[in-house]
């Protein structure tokens, strides 16, 4: 059984169960919850996940801009460019 797919599926189930309108799911390819050692566990020895961290921050900042600030350019990018601009690091992008 591929645990990465299971984790992605579990995140999708959590997103689907959410009552938050307009929610979305981004799953990074080869990413753990700490982005290697970028979040919380700064001294942890782990593969470099910097590109995935950049992708996650791009998606998060544009999602906030699109939903909270009604930024049409950010919304357009989310609809069309996530898997283009961040194809290497995006395993799954599932907006609702």
Backbone bond lengths (Angstrom), bond angles and torsions (degrees), N, CA, C in turn:
res aa  C-N    CA-C-N  psi(-1)  N-CA   C-N-CA  omega(-1)  CA-C   N-CA-C  phi
1 X - - - 1.453 - - 1.532 108.94 -
2 X 1.313 118.39 133.56 1.455 123.36 179.99 1.525 108.96 -86.65
3 X 1.327 116.16 108.00 1.470 120.67 -176.98 1.517 113.07 -63.40
4 X 1.344 117.26 -31.47 1.461 118.77 179.32 1.514 110.78 -63.32
5 X 1.328 117.65 -41.44 1.465 120.18 178.24 1.524 110.01 -66.04
6 X 1.327 116.66 -38.43 1.460 120.00 178.29 1.523 111.00 -61.97
7 X 1.329 116.93 -42.31 1.468 119.99 179.11 1.521 110.29 -64.64
8 X 1.334 116.30 -42.13 1.458 119.51 177.77 1.520 111.12 -61.07
9 X 1.326 116.75 -42.06 1.467 121.26 179.14 1.528 110.56 -64.89
10 X 1.323 116.80 -39.84 1.465 120.43 178.82 1.526 110.77 -63.79
11 X 1.330 116.87 -39.97 1.459 120.00 177.58 1.526 110.59 -65.53
12 X 1.326 117.22 -38.67 1.472 120.21 177.49 1.517 110.83 -62.89
13 X 1.319 117.08 -42.48 1.460 120.36 178.63 1.527 110.59 -61.46
14 X 1.321 116.76 -41.41 1.462 120.41 178.50 1.523 110.80 -64.14
15 X 1.319 116.98 -42.74 1.473 120.81 177.84 1.519 110.55 -63.51
16 X 1.331 117.00 -42.96 1.458 120.96 -178.87 1.526 112.17 -66.10
17 X 1.320 116.46 -31.40 1.466 120.60 179.98 1.525 112.40 -79.80
18 X 1.311 116.50 -13.15 1.460 121.37 -178.25 1.522 110.89 -68.33
19 X 1.308 114.82 143.53 1.463 120.02 176.56 1.528 111.26 -91.06
20 X 1.332 116.95 2.53 1.457 121.14 -176.68 1.526 109.59 -77.53
21 X 1.326 116.98 117.23 1.468 118.87 178.50 1.526 110.57 -67.86
22 X 1.313 116.03 143.95 1.456 120.26 176.77 1.519 114.30 74.58
23 X 1.318 117.58 16.27 1.458 119.02 -179.47 1.518 110.42 -71.18
24 X 1.305 115.86 162.81 1.460 120.91 -177.93 1.517 109.23 -146.89
25 X 1.308 114.89 165.29 1.458 121.68 -179.83 1.514 108.91 -131.85
26 X 1.332 116.70 127.69 1.460 122.10 170.86 1.514 106.68 -120.72
27 X 1.325 116.36 125.70 1.464 121.92 175.96 1.517 106.91 -117.61
28 X 1.319 115.56 122.71 1.454 120.32 179.72 1.518 112.07 -81.78
29 X 1.305 115.95 143.87 1.464 121.99 178.39 1.530 108.64 -75.15
30 X 1.342 115.74 120.52 1.459 120.65 177.95 1.517 114.27 70.97
31 X 1.315 116.91 22.79 1.459 121.57 -175.56 1.525 110.30 -103.19
32 X 1.319 115.39 139.16 1.460 119.02 171.24 1.531 108.66 -105.27
33 X 1.305 117.01 177.16 1.465 120.44 -175.44 1.523 113.99 -65.68
34 X 1.309 116.95 -15.07 1.467 120.68 -178.87 1.523 111.89 -105.75
35 X 1.336 117.20 6.41 1.460 121.38 -175.70 1.528 109.47 47.49
36 X 1.318 114.51 50.66 1.469 120.32 -176.83 1.514 108.62 76.93
37 X 1.316 115.75 -99.77 1.465 120.29 177.14 1.531 111.38 -132.45
38 X 1.321 115.87 27.84 1.471 120.73 -177.84 1.528 113.33 -85.69
39 X 1.330 117.45 -24.56 1.461 121.22 -175.96 1.525 108.85 -126.42
40 X 1.282 117.60 125.46 1.461 126.92 174.93 1.522 114.85 68.21
41 X 1.304 118.17 -56.17 1.470 121.29 -173.47 1.528 110.04 -97.95
42 X 1.316 115.66 70.07 1.454 122.07 -170.82 1.522 114.27 -68.37
43 X 1.329 117.64 -22.97 1.467 120.07 179.82 1.525 112.15 -96.50
44 X 1.311 117.18 1.30 1.469 122.32 -178.91 1.528 110.37 -67.31
45 X 1.310 116.31 136.48 1.461 121.28 174.80 1.531 107.41 -86.55
46 X 1.323 115.41 118.18 1.467 120.55 -176.00 1.521 108.99 -155.92
47 X 1.328 117.11 159.43 1.470 119.86 176.03 1.531 110.48 -60.15
48 X 1.328 115.14 149.07 1.466 120.21 179.45 1.527 110.08 -65.80
49 X 1.316 116.27 124.47 1.461 121.97 178.88 1.531 110.66 -123.55
50 X 1.329 115.08 27.56 1.468 121.11 -177.21 1.524 112.91 -59.51
51 X 1.330 117.41 -42.74 1.472 119.64 -179.24 1.521 111.38 -63.53
52 X 1.322 116.62 -38.19 1.464 119.87 177.75 1.523 110.79 -67.62
53 X 1.320 117.06 -36.61 1.463 120.74 177.85 1.531 109.85 -63.56
54 X 1.324 117.08 -43.52 1.473 121.55 176.90 1.524 110.13 -60.28
55 X 1.325 117.16 -43.39 1.468 121.02 179.25 1.527 110.77 -62.84
56 X 1.324 116.68 -45.48 1.468 120.37 -179.69 1.524 111.17 -61.47
57 X 1.319 116.52 -41.31 1.468 119.60 179.31 1.526 111.29 -68.28
58 X 1.334 117.70 -36.26 1.475 120.66 176.94 1.520 110.47 -63.81
59 X 1.329 116.46 -45.28 1.463 120.60 179.25 1.534 110.12 -64.10
60 X 1.325 116.91 -46.86 1.470 120.78 -177.71 1.525 111.55 -62.68
61 X 1.323 117.37 -45.70 1.467 119.25 -177.52 1.527 111.63 -66.72
62 X 1.321 116.65 -37.75 1.469 118.95 178.38 1.523 111.21 -73.10
63 X 1.325 117.74 -33.82 1.460 120.31 177.20 1.526 109.79 -64.06
64 X 1.332 116.83 -43.14 1.469 120.67 177.45 1.527 109.85 -62.89
65 X 1.316 117.00 -45.08 1.467 120.03 179.57 1.527 111.13 -61.39
66 X 1.317 116.63 -41.97 1.469 120.39 -177.75 1.518 111.94 -69.80
67 X 1.330 116.99 -39.94 1.463 119.30 -174.87 1.520 113.40 -88.34
68 X 1.304 117.23 -42.92 1.469 119.98 -175.91 1.520 112.79 -87.25
69 X 1.331 115.94 -32.42 1.464 119.56 -175.88 1.531 112.77 -108.85
70 X 1.338 116.73 0.54 1.463 122.91 179.69 1.536 112.08 54.71
71 X 1.318 115.12 40.18 1.473 122.52 -179.68 1.527 108.93 -78.64
72 X 1.327 116.41 110.44 1.468 121.22 -176.45 1.534 112.74 -67.13
73 X 1.333 116.54 -35.24 1.469 119.09 178.68 1.526 110.52 -65.97
74 X 1.319 116.57 -40.94 1.466 120.58 177.85 1.529 110.25 -64.38
75 X 1.321 116.61 -42.21 1.467 120.58 178.89 1.528 110.79 -62.80
76 X 1.319 116.76 -41.10 1.466 120.96 178.09 1.527 110.53 -63.71
77 X 1.316 117.56 -42.99 1.468 121.40 178.39 1.526 110.24 -60.51
78 X 1.319 116.81 -43.03 1.467 120.41 179.29 1.525 111.61 -62.85
79 X 1.326 116.98 -37.25 1.473 120.78 179.95 1.524 112.40 -72.14
80 X 1.332 117.54 -31.86 1.461 118.49 -168.47 1.525 116.63 -124.10
81 X 1.315 119.25 -18.90 1.465 119.18 -168.29 1.527 116.67 -116.75
82 X 1.319 119.72 -11.62 1.462 120.44 -176.66 1.519 110.71 -55.05
83 X 1.312 116.75 -52.53 1.464 120.00 -175.80 1.530 112.15 -79.07
84 X 1.311 118.24 -8.30 1.463 121.50 174.82 1.527 109.12 -89.64
85 X 1.319 116.86 -56.22 1.462 121.67 -177.43 1.525 112.80 -67.32
86 X 1.319 117.23 -29.14 1.465 121.21 -176.43 1.529 111.60 -126.60
87 X 1.330 116.59 38.56 1.466 121.45 -176.99 1.529 112.78 -60.34
88 X 1.310 117.65 -37.22 1.466 121.63 -176.91 1.526 111.48 -66.33
89 X 1.314 117.10 -34.19 1.467 120.63 -174.13 1.515 114.52 -104.69
90 X 1.324 118.33 -6.09 1.465 120.99 -177.57 1.521 110.66 -98.41
91 X 1.316 115.33 115.96 1.468 120.39 174.97 1.526 110.12 -86.35
92 X 1.332 115.30 -40.74 1.460 119.59 -179.22 1.522 109.80 -149.21
93 X 1.313 115.47 134.08 1.471 122.47 173.16 1.500 105.92 -129.23
94 X 1.332 116.44 117.32 1.458 120.57 -174.51 1.530 110.65 -136.23
95 X 1.329 115.53 82.88 1.474 117.85 173.74 1.527 109.30 -75.37
96 X 1.308 116.17 157.22 1.471 120.68 176.57 1.490 109.66 -106.67
